[in-house]
C-alpha cells in the first residue's frame, strides 16, 4: 500500500478511547458517519451524519471526511471503515478440514480461483458456517480487491484519521438481527433485506452468522423515483437470490423475511412482497430498537431515503465480528506500532521508577545526614570523655585477662600430677593458644594408659580426651607401652 505512510507511528493512539467508535462508509454517493459509545451495560448511538460525495475526487472526499468527523465531537475514538457487499465477492464453499489453521491455508491457496484477480491483488477472509460429515467445513468466503481497501486507507490517511479495522456490513447486520431487531435465528434462518439508497443487501442469517450474501443494485432511489420500472425487477432479484441460496444447499430455507433499512417511505412494498414471495414479511425500522440520542435521531430523520443501519450495526457488535479486511502489511505496521508503544511505555515506566527510587534514596540520605549532623553537634563534648573511657576499659580488660590466666600452667601441671597413676611416666607435655593439649609418655601396661585417660575425662580441666596412639615395645626385660593423648582445656576456653 504505497499511498499509506506505513512508517508513521501515531502516538495519539496512546490515549485511544476503546469505548468510543466511529464508523465510516464512503463507498457510494453518500458519506455516512456513525458515532457510538460502547460500555459493559449500554450501547448508545451518539451521533449520525451524512454528506453527498457523488462526483468528488478522492482529495475532496478527504476534506469532506475531515470536516464531518470534526462535527461529530468524538474524543479520539477507534476509526472503523464499513465495506458494503457490492464491493466484495462472496462464495459459499466446502473445505475438507475442520482445523482452523488448515482451513486458512487452503483458502489462501485457492482464493485466487474464485476471482478474476491474482492472489496478490485481493484480501481474503471467511466466516465459519459449520461442520458437516465430521470432516468438512462450510464457509462463506469473502474476497475484496486490495485496490478498494488501499483507496479507503489513503483517503482516510489524507483526512488525518488512522483506520483500525475494516468490517463487512452484512456480518454486523447478522449480529444485529438478535441484538437490535430482537429476532432469534438459533432454530431457523432469517432473510434480512437491508434497503439503502443505491443498493439492497440480501443476506441469510442463521445462529447470528451471515451464511449467504448477495448485493442487489436497486435501492430507495430507484423504488421511489421509478417505482414502475424497478419494483417488479426488485421482486425478481429477491426471488433469484432465494433460489441461489436454496441451490447452494447451505442451510434450511428462511422462515421469515425481515425488511429493514430505509423502509419508512416504501409504503406498498410489504404487500407486493407478500403476494410474490409467499413468506412472512416483517418490516422493521431499526431506530425503534436502538438506544439513540435525540441528535442522532434527528439526523437520521432528515435523510429518510438513506439507511445508517449498515454502519451502526458493526459498531454495536464489533466484539463479535470475525471478518477483518485490513491488509497484512497494515496489520504488520499496527503490530510494530503496538510493540513500539509498549517499548516506549516500558521505557517511561523504568525511567519513572529510577527517578522515584533516586528521589527516595536522596531524601533518606539527606534526612539521615541532617540527623547525624544534629547528633554530632549534640554529643561532640562527650566524645573525648568516651574515648578516654574506652582506652581505660581496654587497659582494664587486658589486666583482667592477665590476672585470670596467671598461674594457669601450674594448675594444669598440678591436676596432671594428681591424675597420673603409678607405673606411668610423662615425657612430653604441650598445649597451644587455642587450648589444644597433648601429652606423651610410657606406661607399664595398656590398662594404666586407659586408667589415665579416664581420670583426665573426669577432671574439670580437660575435655574431648582421646588416645591418639598406643604402641608396645621392649625396654630391657620389661614390656612397656608408648602413648600419646590429646585433649582440650576447659578453663582456657571459658576464660
Secondary structure, DSSP 4 states (H G I P E B T S, - for coil): -TTS-TT---GGGGG-EEEEEEEEE-SSSEEEEEEEEE-SS-EEEEEEEEEE-TT--HHHHHHHHHHHHHHHT--SEEEEEEE-GGGEEEEEEEES---HHHHHHHHHHHGGGGSSS-GGGEEEEEEEEEEETTTEEEEEEEEEEHHHHHHHHHHHHHTT--EEEEEEHHHHHHHHHHHTS----SSS-EEEEEE-SS-EEEEEEETTEEEEEEEES--HHHHHHSHHHHHHHHHHHHHHHHHHHHHHT-SPPPSEEEEEES-TT-TTHHHHHHHHH-SEEEE--GGGGSEE-HHHHHHHHT-TTS--HHHHHHHHTGGG-------HHHHHHHHHHHHHHHHHHHHHHHHHHHHHHHHHHHHHHHHHHHHHHHHHHHHHHHHHHHHHHHHHHHHHHHHHHHHHHTTHHHHHHHHHHHHPPTTEEEEEEEE-TT-EEEEEEEESSHHHHHHHHHHHHHSSSEEEEEEEEEEEEEETTEEEEEEEEEEEEHHHHH-
